[in-house]
């Protein structure tokens, strides 16, 4: 998926020209998103605004029948010639609530955390209240999560879900498959210190309803999601985040898959744990 309609780019991290590799992992989770977190009263306002902004793409999808990237002050450490070379570092050794956790306390760890958090926030789990609360509590700082939960509950109202073809619990009609996935393509660190980091994740999102009676087929969208991370309780957590459109490549000439093909692919192909 990708629910977010507005994103903010960028952040590269890691030592000289490292990129992340994707390590295959079991499950067939879907990815799509929501966002935000804040600390002060101003952060609180940003959080609420962010939730609304993040839902714009999904709302546009439901109704359609259908900024500039901050400059990095770590340019000397940004990926250059070897931008496609994997670091070889294992991203994490554990999971919390099914989400990768225990990221390294360094630049690579921050970048891996941002990529994996984008995946969690882009999943279909965000459309169910209980699983959404678990995701948010797991990957945001306590202060950010507390501010975000209520705003998200209002945003993911029964009326909003119905426009996507989902029931009040975020379930699709019988015989249909709701697809929402976030697929990170690259990451970049815009700021890094021992207790905070700002990392942008460029990703492709999938969102739509696959089924014989669906009038909103699964489509793609390209976004950049920027996370403010804090080192909290031994792991990287999100304190705030923003999104913006693009960069989007020129569409190819691939044949669009049938609804059955998409449903089957969603069931058969699992996700990844993303590493820098």
Secondary structure by P-SEA (a helix, b strand, c coil): cccccbbbbbbbbcccbbbbbbbbbccbbbbbbcccccccaaaaaaaaaaaaaaaaaaaaaaacccccccccccccccccccccccccccccccccccccccccccaaaaaaaaaaaaaaaaccccccaaaaaaaaaccccaaaaaacaaaaaaaacaaaaaaacccccccccccbbbbbbbbbccccccccccccbbbbbbbbbbbbbbccccccccccccbbbbbbccccccbbbbccccccccccccccccccccaaaaaaaaacbbbbbccc
